[in-house]
């Protein structure tokens, strides 16, 4: 019987399994519904664009959005060892200090302010460029600087012409400005948590990793989580845990598992004939996500990466990567971006931008006439809209209903419009004039504020950053407390992105890794790592 059973072998689950099994006297079982991370495209940085569809995701889509013209959005959630860190675009940003101070001061999450979590960011990080107070250099998660594409460099110059100062490091306390993204890559390959954390721990006799293992429910006896139920050879089997069950199935999977186990909004569970073990009204609520809007430009020639859609260019890129570990295959494509203000009343930037020197690169994003284009997308980083994840059935095989409730708050829509306009402004700067033939989407035919709003409603899409559905907080209404214990249930914790009470102001994977690092110390009973003060 293992001491810990971890449900979900994603970004957080791999970290926890590796850290907890460092103690040879502790046994750990990690369960993942999907396969091992053996797919070639996982490990090639450029391969992320093939990950938003196919067998390594759950195949979710949202319900029809009321404020996005009734559209349903694809909602990729990983179903593979390494989770999001195995399929994402590898952009390494972690938000601003004010995000975490807000968790502490506004949500009652004692011990989760920036100075509390900064040591865990540093502990996780193996940075090849930056060190000092904000960065680690010896951590398991490989983080590296790229050799940006020439058109990516043009973007950074154009952003400065548009008024965004150059920012050499988005993770040093201030995100404002434009610059080059670091990525979770190492030696030209993706550095997922399955690679950086779990692989080095795989030899440990006290660690068991089971893939292709779906969990039906958490088994709770007398208010205590005692194990989980899986299906083996068509029959339910109970796997017991000596100490705790730890849920790391993400912002969609974790609330789904809690509700299937009788923990959630009582009325909703009874309506599906699920026995209510504890009424936790906030399970599945508080869903937050970034809503991306893409602006596409047609180029005057083959200045970007669209040439690599042709077979002979793909062969050339493959040879370059095989011989030197460099070139387009070693790039995550999203090599640069920035943070800036839509609403100047905000203390920190409220918009994030990602530049891609190609068009039609990501699933569902169209190309341009002539085949040569570039993409600049943006999203409002602190949306006020809140959605939910609810069960459709008591059958674990039935996908949940996912409703991000995008643009439900008019404020969010106005910020999306700000992002579109700033994107157009950047692409119209002198640095781009030799390269951009015209703005393609949207073109020059939209001018009024209402036309911009309609464009955002029609083309806005998820940035794949869902959080918040098992909200952490100091009050009794929160799903988990600041030690990530599920309220009212012993020996059960949630330790993933679903516990974020508020969406951070950037991509979410680095923060998820941090949560898992801190969770491991909480579980070990280790005293809080001491904050690392700024170096002289």
C-alpha positions in Angstrom: 0.0 0.0 0.0 1.6 3.3 -1.0 1.8 6.2 1.4 0.6 8.7 -1.3 -1.6 8.2 -4.4 -1.3 11.0 -6.9 -4.2 11.2 -9.3 -3.0 12.9 -12.5 0.5 12.7 -14.1 0.5 16.3 -15.4 2.7 19.3 -14.7 2.0 19.2 -11.0 1.7 15.5 -10.5 5.1 14.7 -12.0 6.7 17.3 -9.7 5.0 15.9 -6.6 5.8 12.3 -7.4 9.5 13.2 -7.9 9.8 15.4 -4.8 7.8 13.1 -2.4 9.8 10.0 -3.5 13.1 11.7 -2.6 12.4 10.2 0.9 13.3 6.5 0.5 11.0 5.8 3.5 7.9 7.1 1.6 6.2 5.2 -1.2 4.4 7.0 -4.0 2.1 5.9 -6.8 1.4 8.2 -9.6 -1.6 7.5 -11.9 -2.1 9.0 -15.3 -5.1 8.4 -17.6 -3.1 8.9 -20.8 0.1 7.3 -22.2 3.7 7.9 -21.6 5.3 10.9 -23.3 6.9 8.9 -26.1 5.3 10.8 -29.0 8.2 12.4 -31.0 6.4 15.8 -31.4 6.2 16.3 -27.6 10.0 16.6 -27.4 10.5 18.8 -30.4 9.9 22.4 -29.4 8.2 23.2 -32.7 5.8 20.3 -32.2 3.4 22.0 -29.9 1.2 23.1 -32.8 0.4 19.4 -33.3 -0.6 19.0 -29.7 -3.9 20.9 -29.6 -5.7 18.0 -31.4 -5.2 14.3 -31.5 -4.8 11.4 -29.0 -2.9 13.2 -26.3 -5.7 15.5 -25.2 -9.2 14.8 -23.8 -11.0 16.2 -26.8 -13.0 18.7 -24.7 -15.0 21.6 -26.1 -16.9 24.3 -24.3 -20.6 24.9 -24.2 -22.0 27.5 -26.6 -20.7 30.9 -25.3 -23.5 33.5 -24.8 -21.1 36.4 -25.4 -19.1 34.9 -28.2 -21.7 34.6 -30.9 -22.9 31.2 -29.6 -19.7 29.5 -30.6 -18.2 26.4 -28.9 -14.4 26.5 -28.4 -11.9 23.7 -28.6 -10.5 23.2 -25.1 -7.3 21.2 -25.2 -6.4 19.5 -21.9 -3.5 17.1 -21.9 -4.0 13.4 -21.5 -0.3 12.3 -21.4 2.5 12.0 -18.9 3.7 15.6 -18.2 0.3 17.0 -18.9 0.3 20.6 -20.0 4.0 20.8 -19.8 4.2 18.1 -22.6 1.9 19.9 -25.0 2.0 23.6 -24.4 3.9 26.3 -26.3 6.7 26.3 -23.6 6.5 30.1 -22.9 8.1 30.6 -19.5 6.4 33.5 -17.7 5.1 33.4 -14.1 3.1 36.6 -13.6 3.9 39.6 -11.5 4.5 39.8 -7.7 1.2 41.6 -7.2 -0.7 38.4 -8.4 0.6 36.4 -5.5 0.3 39.2 -3.0 -3.3 39.4 -4.1 -3.8 35.7 -3.3 -2.5 36.4 0.2 -4.1 39.7 1.0 -7.5 39.4 -0.9 -8.1 35.7 -0.7 -6.7 34.8 2.7 -4.0 32.5 1.3 -1.5 32.8 4.1 2.0 31.8 2.9 1.3 32.4 -0.8 2.5 36.0 -1.2 5.3 36.6 -3.7 8.1 36.5 -1.2 6.7 33.2 0.0 6.5 31.6 -3.4 9.6 33.1 -5.0 11.9 30.5 -3.4 9.9 27.8 -5.0 10.1 29.4 -8.4 13.8 29.5 -8.0 14.0 25.9 -6.7 12.2 24.6 -9.8 14.2 26.6 -12.4 17.4 25.6 -14.2 17.9 28.8 -16.2 20.7 28.9 -18.8 20.8 32.7 -18.9 19.5 34.5 -15.7 20.4 34.0 -12.1 20.2 36.0 -8.9 17.3 36.9 -6.7 14.5 35.9 -9.1 16.0 32.9 -10.9 17.3 29.5 -10.1 20.0 27.8 -12.2 20.1 24.3 -10.8 16.4 23.3 -10.8 14.9 20.4 -12.7 12.9 22.5 -15.1 15.1 23.5 -18.0 14.6 27.2 -19.0 16.5 28.7 -21.9 16.9 31.7 -24.1 16.3 31.2 -27.8 17.9 32.4 -31.0 15.0 34.4 -32.3 13.8 34.4 -36.0 14.7 37.6 -37.9 11.0 38.6 -38.1 10.7 38.1 -34.3 13.4 40.7 -33.9 11.5 43.0 -36.1 8.5 42.6 -33.8 10.5 43.6 -30.8 11.8 46.7 -32.5 8.3 47.6 -33.8 6.9 47.2 -30.3 9.4 49.7 -29.0 8.4 52.1 -31.8 4.8 51.8 -30.6 5.9 52.8 -27.1 6.6 49.5 -25.3 10.1 49.7 -23.7 12.4 46.7 -24.2 12.2 44.2 -21.3 15.1 41.8 -21.1 13.5 39.6 -18.4 9.7 39.3 -17.8 10.3 37.3 -14.7 12.4 39.7 -12.7 9.6 41.6 -10.9 8.2 43.8 -13.7 6.5 42.5 -16.9 6.0 45.8 -18.6 7.4 46.1 -22.1 8.3 43.9 -25.0 11.1 41.3 -25.4 12.0 37.8 -26.1 10.4 34.9 -24.2 12.4 32.3 -22.4 11.1 28.8 -22.9 10.9 25.5 -20.9 13.5 23.9 -23.2 16.9 22.5 -22.7 19.5 21.6 -25.3 17.0 22.1 -28.1 14.3 19.9 -26.6 11.2 20.4 -24.5 11.8 20.3 -20.8 8.4 19.0 -19.4 8.0 18.0 -15.8 7.9 14.4 -17.0 11.4 14.9 -18.5 12.9 17.3 -15.9 11.4 15.8 -12.7 10.0 12.4 -13.2 12.5 10.8 -15.6 15.5 11.3 -13.1 13.3 9.7 -10.4 12.1 6.7 -12.4 14.7 4.3 -11.0 13.5 4.8 -7.4 12.0 1.6 -5.9 9.6 3.6 -3.8 8.0 5.3 -6.9 5.4 3.5 -9.1 4.1 5.2 -12.3 1.0 3.8 -13.9 -0.1 5.3 -17.2 -3.3 4.5 -19.2 -5.0 4.2 -15.8 -8.3 6.0 -15.5 -9.6 6.8 -12.0 -13.3 6.6 -11.4 -13.5 8.2 -8.0 -11.8 8.9 -4.7 -13.0 6.5 -2.1 -14.0 8.2 1.2 -14.8 6.5 4.4 -16.0 8.3 7.5 -14.9 11.6 6.2 -11.4 10.4 5.2 -10.0 9.7 1.8 -8.6 6.2 1.9 -7.8 5.5 -1.7 -9.1 5.6 -5.3 -11.2 3.3 -7.5 -9.9 2.3 -10.9 -11.2 -0.2 -13.5 -9.0 -3.3 -14.1 -10.2 -6.1 -16.5 -13.7 -4.5 -16.5 -14.1 -4.5 -12.7 -13.7 -1.8 -10.1 -10.6 -2.1 -8.0 -9.8 -0.2 -4.8 -6.2 1.1 -4.4 -5.6 2.3 -0.9 -3.3 5.0 0.3 -1.6 4.8 3.7 -1.3 8.6 4.2 -3.1 10.8 1.6 -4.7 11.0 -1.8 -3.5 14.0 -3.8 -5.5 15.3 -6.7 -3.5 16.8 -9.6 -5.8 16.5 -12.6 -6.0 20.2 -13.5 -8.7 22.8 -13.6 -11.1 20.6 -15.5 -10.2 17.1 -14.2 -9.8 17.9 -10.5 -13.3 19.4 -9.9 -14.8 16.6 -12.1 -13.1 14.0 -9.8 -14.2 15.7 -6.6 -17.8 15.8 -7.9 -17.8 12.2 -9.1 -16.7 11.3 -5.5 -19.6 13.1 -3.9 -17.8 16.3 -3.1 -19.4 19.4 -4.6 -22.6 21.4 -5.0 -25.1 19.1 -3.2 -28.1 19.9 -5.4 -26.2 19.3 -8.6 -24.9 16.0 -7.4 -28.2 14.8 -6.2 -29.7 15.7 -9.6 -27.3 13.2 -11.1 -28.0 10.5 -8.4 -24.6 10.9 -6.8 -24.4 10.4 -3.1 -23.4 13.6 -1.4 -20.5 13.1 1.0 -19.9 16.8 1.6 -21.6 19.9 0.2 -18.9 22.0 -1.3 -20.7 24.6 -3.4 -17.6 26.1 -4.9 -16.2 23.0 -6.5 -16.2 23.6 -10.3 -17.0 27.3 -9.9 -14.7 30.3 -10.3 -13.4 29.1 -13.7 -11.1 31.7 -15.2 -9.2 31.7 -18.5 -7.5 34.1 -20.8 -9.4 34.9 -24.0 -7.0 35.2 -26.9 -7.7 37.3 -30.0 -5.4 36.9 -33.1 -4.4 39.6 -35.5 -2.9 38.4 -38.8 -0.8 40.3 -41.3 0.0 39.3 -44.9 3.8 39.6 -45.6 5.4 41.0 -48.7 7.4 37.7 -49.2 8.6 34.6 -47.5 10.0 36.5 -44.5 8.6 34.2 -41.8 8.3 30.5 -41.2 5.4 29.7 -43.5 7.9 28.4 -46.0 8.3 25.3 -43.8 4.8 24.2 -44.7 6.5 22.9 -47.9 8.1 19.5 -47.8 11.6 20.4 -49.0 11.9 23.2 -46.4 10.7 20.7 -43.7 13.5 18.3 -44.8 16.1 21.1 -44.6 14.9 22.1 -41.1 15.0 18.5 -40.0 18.6 18.0 -41.2 19.7 21.2 -39.5 18.1 20.0 -36.2 19.6 16.5 -36.5 23.1 17.9 -37.2 23.2 20.9 -34.9 20.1 20.9 -32.7 19.2 24.3 -34.0 16.8 26.0 -36.4 13.1 26.1 -36.7 12.6 22.6 -35.1 14.3 23.9 -31.9 12.0 26.9 -31.7 8.6 27.1 -30.0 7.6 29.6 -32.7 6.3 31.9 -30.0 9.6 33.6 -29.4 8.6 37.1 -28.3 5.8 39.1 -26.8 5.1 41.7 -24.3 2.9 43.1 -21.5 1.2 46.5 -21.7 -1.8 48.5 -20.5 -5.3 48.6 -21.9 -6.7 50.2 -18.8 -4.1 52.8 -17.5 -5.9 52.7 -14.1 -4.4 49.3 -13.5 -1.2 49.1 -11.4 0.4 46.5 -13.6 0.0 45.7 -17.3 -3.3 44.1 -18.1 -2.6 42.8 -21.6 -0.2 40.1 -22.8 1.0 39.6 -26.4 2.5 36.7 -28.3 4.2 37.1 -31.7 4.5 34.2 -34.2 6.5 34.7 -37.4 3.9 32.7 -39.3 0.1 32.4 -39.9 -2.1 29.4 -39.5 0.5 27.8 -37.2 -1.9 27.0 -34.3 -5.0 24.8 -34.6 -8.0 26.7 -35.7 -6.1 29.9 -36.7 -6.4 30.5 -40.5 -3.7 31.5 -42.9 -3.4 34.5 -45.2 -3.6 35.0 -49.0 -0.3 34.1 -50.6 0.6 31.9 -47.8 3.1 34.2 -46.0 2.0 35.9 -42.8 2.6 36.6 -39.2 0.4 36.5 -36.1 0.2 38.8 -33.1 -2.3 37.7 -30.4 -3.3 39.3 -27.2 -5.4 38.7 -24.2 -6.6 40.5 -21.0 -4.6 38.9 -18.2 -7.0 39.5 -15.3 -10.5 38.7 -16.6 -13.4 39.5 -14.4 -15.7 36.9 -16.0 -16.2 33.7 -14.1 -17.3 30.4 -15.5 -17.8 26.9 -14.2 -17.2 23.1 -14.8 -20.2 20.9 -14.1 -21.0 17.2 -14.5 -23.2 16.0 -17.3 -23.4 12.5 -15.9 -22.3 10.3 -13.0 -20.5 8.2 -15.7 -16.7 9.1 -15.4 -16.4 8.5 -19.2 -18.8 11.4 -20.0 -17.0 14.8 -20.5 -18.0 17.6 -18.1 -19.7 20.7 -19.3 -17.1 23.5 -19.5 -18.4 27.1 -19.6 -15.7 29.8 -19.4 -18.5 32.4 -19.6 -16.1 34.4 -21.8 -16.7 38.2 -22.0 -19.7 37.9 -19.6 -18.2 41.0 -18.0 -18.3 43.9 -20.5 -15.0 45.2 -19.0 -13.2 42.1 -20.4 -14.5 42.7 -23.9 -13.3 46.3 -23.8 -9.8 45.1 -22.8 -9.9 42.6 -25.7 -10.5 45.5 -28.0 -7.6 47.4 -26.5 -5.4 44.4 -27.3 -6.5 44.2 -30.9 -5.9 47.9 -31.5 -2.4 47.8 -29.9 -1.6 44.7 -32.0 -2.6 46.6 -35.2 -0.5 49.6 -34.1 2.6 47.5 -33.6 2.2 45.7 -36.9 1.9 49.1 -38.6 5.2 50.5 -37.2 8.1 51.5 -39.5 10.1 48.4 -38.6 7.4 46.2 -40.2 6.9 48.3 -43.4 9.4 46.3 -45.5 7.8 43.1 -44.4 4.0 43.6 -44.0 1.9 44.0 -47.1 -1.3 44.6 -45.3 -3.3 43.7 -42.2 -5.4 40.7 -43.1 -7.5 39.9 -40.0 -9.0 42.2 -39.1 -8.6 44.3 -42.2 -9.2 48.0 -42.5 -12.9 47.7 -42.7 -13.6 47.7 -39.0 -13.4 51.1 -37.4 -16.0 51.6 -34.7 -15.8 50.3 -31.2 -18.8 48.1 -31.7 -17.2 46.6 -34.8 -14.1 45.8 -32.8 -16.3 44.2 -30.1 -18.0 42.0 -32.7 -14.6 40.9 -34.0 -13.5 39.9 -30.5 -16.7 38.0 -30.0 -16.4 36.2 -33.3 -12.7 35.3 -33.2 -11.8 35.2 -29.5 -10.6 31.8 -28.3 -9.2 30.2 -25.2 -5.5 30.7 -24.5 -5.7 27.3 -22.7 -5.0 28.7 -19.2 -8.0 27.5 -17.1 -7.6 27.8 -13.3 -9.6 28.4 -10.2 -12.2 25.6 -10.0 -11.0 24.2 -6.7 -10.3 27.6 -5.2 -7.8 28.1 -2.3 -8.7 30.6 0.3 -8.8 31.4 4.0 -12.6 31.3 4.3 -14.9 28.3 4.8 -16.4 28.8 1.3 -13.0 28.0 -0.3 -12.6 24.4 -1.7 -9.1 24.0 -0.2 -7.3 25.8 2.6 -3.8 27.4 2.3 -2.3 23.9 3.0 -4.4 22.7 0.0 -6.5 20.3 2.2 -10.1 19.8 0.9 -12.3 21.3 3.5 -14.1 18.8 5.7 -12.3 15.7 4.3 -9.2 14.3 5.9 -6.2 13.0 3.9 -7.3 14.7 0.6 -5.6 17.6 -1.1 -5.7 19.3 -4.4 -2.3 20.5 -5.6 -2.6 21.9 -9.1 -3.7 25.0 -11.2 -7.3 24.5 -10.0 -6.4 25.9 -6.6 -5.4 29.4 -7.9 -8.0 31.7 -6.5 -7.2 34.3 -9.2 -5.7 33.9 -12.6 -2.2 35.1 -12.8 -1.1 37.8 -15.3 0.7 35.5 -17.7 1.0 31.9 -18.9 0.2 29.5 -16.1 2.6 26.5 -16.3 5.5 27.9 -14.3 3.1 28.9 -11.5 1.6 25.4 -11.6 5.1 23.9 -11.1 5.7 26.3 -8.2 2.4 25.2 -6.6 3.5 21.6 -6.8 7.0 22.4 -5.4 5.4 24.2 -2.4 2.9 21.4 -1.9 5.7 18.9 -1.6 7.2 20.8 1.2 3.9 21.2 2.9 3.3 17.4 2.7 6.9 16.7 4.0 6.3 19.1 6.9 9.3 21.1 5.8 9.6 24.6 7.2 8.8 27.3 4.7 11.8 28.0 2.4 13.3 31.3 3.4 12.5 34.2 1.0 15.5 35.1 -1.2 16.2 38.8 -0.8 17.5 40.9 -3.6 21.2 40.6 -4.1 23.4 43.6 -3.8 
